[in-house]
Amino acid sequence: MGYLLRIAGSMGARPVLRLTGACLLTLFFAVAPQAHSTDRPAGGLAEVDLQLILAVDVSPSMSSAEQRVQRDGYVEAFRHADIARAIRSGERGRIAVLYLEWSGPSQQTVIVPWTIVESRGDALNLADRLAALSLTEGPGTSISGALSAANYLFAKSGLRSPRSVVDLSGDGPNNAGALVDPIRQVLIAEGVTINGLPIALPRTGTADGFARYDPSNLQSYFERCVIGGPDAFAIGVTEAAMLAAAVRRKLVREISMDMDQVIYTAYTERSGRTVDCNMIGQLPGR
């Protein structure tokens, strides 16, 4: 089954590429690692400490202002010295980052393709590139679509690393496309870690066709239904002012494996209402 993946550039989004047939080769070159060269073993794959996909929700349930705050949170994080220090702490001292914006099952947009980052200058350049690009938007909230895109992008990265992580933000449950758990299990079986950044900012009314939900339910949904794999964790954000710091702490934890950088959450039995992971739609209120 195919899905759509857009590749964005400085001049805006390129034509949509369907992941079937000859377009696979085109997509491979579009998302191949960029920036300076890296050591390549005999097999021809660049070696890094971590392959990190930042999968960022841009569904219409988030206002343009909230989407801008979210994008700026990642920009500010890569401009912070903590990120460069975390990268240097690895065995090779370099990571590969890809920034993906997603919404419904047919829209996943690569904003910044695979980029090698191993110095403060590299991190600042990545932040500048990200800040200069326009925001994207699309209907629906398909976490399964975002994870499917991430799975493909890892397979075609041209990289080798001991760890692969999807850092997925979202402000609601999967409400479009396939169920989350099948693709989640595929990624976990391949050794990928899925971490979560559930964003439950206060607002009233409805959005994306669904009633607003209790923020604590969204945290539970991510813990039980989204995150998974080695050392998976989630950090919830309930105020816009928290977002930049939460993103930075989350990235430092993912890059350096420093357990002190986050509040660790495990998807084990917790107090509160049970979340149905097979549900497609709004989360129940308390």
C-alpha positions in Angstrom: 0.0 0.0 0.0 1.4 3.4 -0.9 1.1 6.7 0.9 2.2 10.2 0.0 5.3 12.0 1.2 6.2 15.6 0.3 9.8 16.9 0.2 10.0 20.6 1.1 12.8 22.9 0.1 13.7 26.5 0.4 11.4 27.4 -2.5 8.4 25.5 -1.0 7.2 22.0 -1.4 8.2 20.0 -4.4 5.6 17.9 -6.2 4.1 15.0 -4.2 5.9 11.7 -4.5 3.9 8.5 -4.1 6.1 5.7 -2.6 5.6 3.2 -5.4 7.5 2.3 -8.5 10.2 4.6 -10.0 9.5 7.4 -7.5 11.2 5.4 -4.8 14.6 6.1 -6.4 13.8 9.8 -6.6 12.8 9.9 -3.0 16.0 8.1 -1.9 18.2 10.9 -3.3 15.9 13.6 -1.9 16.3 12.3 1.6 19.9 11.1 1.5 22.3 12.5 4.2 23.4 16.1 3.6 26.0 18.5 5.1 29.7 17.5 5.2 31.1 14.0 4.5 31.4 11.4 7.2 33.5 8.2 7.7 32.1 5.5 5.6 33.0 1.8 6.2 33.4 -0.7 3.4 29.6 -1.1 3.1 29.3 2.5 2.1 26.9 3.6 4.9 27.8 6.7 6.9 28.1 5.9 10.6 26.5 8.1 13.3 25.6 7.6 17.0 21.9 8.2 16.4 19.4 8.5 13.5 16.7 10.9 14.8 13.4 11.7 13.0 11.6 14.6 14.4 8.0 13.9 13.5 6.0 17.1 14.2 2.2 17.4 14.1 0.8 20.2 11.9 -2.8 19.1 11.8 -5.4 21.9 11.8 -6.3 21.2 15.5 -3.3 23.3 16.2 -3.6 27.0 15.4 -1.0 28.8 13.2 0.3 30.5 16.4 0.7 27.1 18.1 2.4 25.6 15.1 4.8 28.5 15.1 5.6 28.1 18.8 6.2 24.4 18.2 8.6 25.0 15.2 10.4 27.7 17.2 10.8 25.3 20.0 12.9 23.0 17.8 14.8 25.9 16.3 15.7 27.2 19.8 16.7 23.7 21.0 19.3 23.3 18.2 20.6 26.7 18.9 21.2 25.8 22.6 24.7 24.7 23.6 23.2 21.7 25.5 22.5 20.0 22.1 26.1 20.3 20.9 27.4 19.0 24.2 25.0 16.0 24.0 26.2 15.2 20.5 29.8 15.3 21.5 29.1 12.8 24.3 28.6 10.0 21.8 31.2 7.5 20.6 31.4 9.1 17.1 30.3 12.5 18.2 27.8 13.0 15.4 24.1 12.3 14.8 21.8 12.4 11.8 18.5 14.4 12.0 15.5 14.5 9.7 12.6 16.9 10.4 9.2 15.7 9.2 5.9 17.5 9.5 2.7 15.3 9.3 -1.0 15.6 9.5 -3.5 13.2 7.8 -2.7 9.8 6.3 -1.7 11.3 2.9 0.5 14.1 4.1 4.0 13.7 5.5 6.4 16.5 4.5 10.2 16.3 4.9 11.1 19.8 5.9 14.8 19.1 6.5 16.2 15.9 5.0 18.8 13.7 6.6 21.5 16.1 7.9 24.7 15.1 9.7 25.2 17.2 12.9 28.5 16.9 14.8 29.4 20.5 15.9 27.8 23.6 17.4 28.0 25.2 13.9 26.2 22.2 12.3 23.4 22.5 14.9 23.1 26.3 14.3 23.0 25.8 10.6 20.2 23.2 11.0 18.3 25.6 13.2 18.7 28.4 10.6 17.4 26.2 7.8 14.4 25.1 9.8 13.6 28.7 10.8 13.6 29.9 7.2 11.1 27.3 5.9 7.4 27.9 5.8 5.0 26.0 8.0 2.9 23.2 6.4 -0.6 22.1 7.2 -3.0 19.3 6.3 -6.3 17.7 7.4 -6.5 14.9 9.9 -4.3 13.5 12.6 -2.7 10.2 11.4 0.0 9.1 13.8 0.1 5.8 11.9 0.8 7.7 8.7 3.7 9.5 10.4 5.2 6.3 11.8 4.9 4.6 8.4 6.7 7.5 6.8 9.4 7.3 9.5 9.8 3.6 8.8 10.4 4.2 5.1 12.8 7.1 5.8 15.0 5.0 8.1 15.2 2.2 5.5 16.4 4.7 2.9 18.6 6.9 5.0 22.0 5.5 3.8 23.1 5.6 7.4 24.3 3.1 10.1 23.8 3.7 13.8 23.4 1.8 17.0 20.2 3.7 17.8 17.2 5.0 15.8 14.6 7.2 17.4 11.3 8.7 16.2 10.5 11.8 18.3 6.8 12.3 17.7 4.8 15.3 18.8 1.0 15.5 18.7 -1.9 17.3 20.1 -4.5 14.5 19.7 -5.1 10.8 19.1 -4.9 9.0 15.8 -8.2 9.9 14.0 -7.4 9.1 10.4 -5.8 6.3 8.4 -4.7 2.9 9.8 -4.5 1.9 13.4 -1.3 2.9 15.2 -0.3 -0.4 16.8 0.6 -2.5 13.7 3.2 0.0 12.4 4.3 0.7 15.9 5.0 -3.0 16.4 7.0 -3.0 13.1 9.2 -0.2 14.3 9.7 -1.7 17.7 10.6 -5.1 16.1 13.3 -3.3 14.1 14.8 -1.8 17.2 13.5 1.7 16.8 12.5 3.7 19.8 9.4 5.9 19.6 9.3 8.8 22.0 6.4 11.2 22.5 5.7 14.8 23.0 2.0 15.1 23.8 0.9 18.7 23.4 -2.3 19.5 25.3 -2.5 23.3 25.3 -5.6 24.8 26.9 -8.3 25.9 24.5 -12.1 25.8 24.2 -14.5 24.5 21.6 -13.8 21.8 19.1 -11.0 21.2 16.6 -10.3 18.8 13.8 -13.9 17.5 14.1 -13.5 16.2 17.7 -14.3 17.6 21.1 -11.4 18.7 23.2 -10.1 16.1 25.7 -8.6 16.1 29.1 -4.8 16.7 28.9 -4.1 13.8 31.2 -5.9 11.5 28.8 -3.6 12.5 26.0 -0.5 11.8 28.1 -1.9 8.4 28.9 -2.7 7.8 25.3 0.9 8.5 24.2 2.2 6.3 27.1 0.1 3.3 26.3 -0.5 3.6 22.6 2.3 5.5 20.9 5.7 5.3 22.6 7.7 2.0 22.5 11.1 0.4 22.1 14.2 0.7 24.2 14.1 3.4 26.8 11.0 5.0 25.4 9.5 8.0 27.2 7.1 10.8 26.9 7.1 14.4 28.1 3.8 16.2 28.2 3.4 19.9 27.4 0.3 21.8 28.8 1.5 25.4 28.4 3.0 27.1 25.3 5.8 28.6 27.5 6.9 25.1 28.4 7.4 23.9 24.9 10.9 25.1 24.1 12.4 23.8 27.3 10.6 20.5 26.9 11.9 20.0 23.4 15.4 20.7 24.5 15.3 18.4 27.4 13.8 15.7 25.2 16.4 16.1 22.6 19.3 16.0 25.1 17.9 12.8 26.6 17.5 11.2 23.2 20.9 12.2 22.0 23.0 11.5 25.1 20.8 8.9 26.9 21.1 11.1 30.0 18.3 9.9 32.3 18.4 13.0 34.4 17.2 15.2 31.5 13.6 14.1 31.5 10.8 12.8 33.7 10.7 9.2 32.6 7.3 7.7 31.9 6.7 4.0 31.2 3.6 2.6 29.6 2.6 0.4 32.5 -0.6 0.3 34.5 -1.3 3.7 35.9 -4.1 5.3 37.9 -6.8 7.0 35.8 -9.0 6.0 32.9 -8.0 3.3 30.5 -7.3 4.4 27.0 -8.5 2.3 24.0 -5.5 2.2 21.6 -7.6 0.9 18.8 -10.0 3.9 18.9 -9.8 6.3 16.0 -11.3 9.6 17.2 -11.5 11.7 20.3 -10.2 10.6 23.7 -12.8 10.1 26.4 -13.1 12.8 29.1 -13.0 12.0 32.7 
